[in-house]
């Protein structure tokens, strides 16, 4: 079964939101509270001035509202700072490897399962093994050490360069029968260009880029953009 090298990065499109913010008029702010207090003082009965205790109570409430407003602003500034720090940290992770914590695929009987595996070293030869939940090898895919020429034909090469490669499993097991629908694991054993035995598996890829959509970070692993929360380890 042939493998195909993964193509170029996906293009991203920016979206500009021209929606005008609507000011919330359902709650009184500190300025509104002060205006009400001043109006109350201006229109009090001179023969029966406002109780000083009442004024002190309202002034205390105003001070509490001021403190609450300042605290909310400080928390908002802190959240924005933390978000910027996180985004900077993500950008600095480009080139490192991210692990999704799983080497499994879901196969539907009668369909073709496509998946990608990252090879950290150049490949001289090797195989990709598909195993069931009990660890039994169900199907073995030989890694074709070929490349496409100018005419689109597969031609032999000395080695495949390190990178992410896509595999197509037709769902046929090593006995020639159709594999049942279910969850399968994908691992590979191969020999690098120096003759050393290596192992790799589905689910661990280099971070190629980071994209932000609606305030959420998406990390490009292989040919897919994956939400940040799906990553369990970066190394």
Secondary structure, DSSP 8 states (H G I E B T S, - for coil): --EEE--S-----------------SS--HHHHHHHHHHHHHTS-GGG---HHHHHHHHHHHHHHHHHHHHHHHHHHHHHHHHHHHHHHHHHTTTSEEE-S--EEEE-TTS-EEEEEEESS-EEEEEEEEE-TTS-EEEEEE---EEE-TTS-EEE-S-B-SEEEEEEE-SB-TTSSB--SEEEEEEEEEEETTS-EEEEETTEEEEEEEEEETTEEEEEETTEEEEGGG--EE-
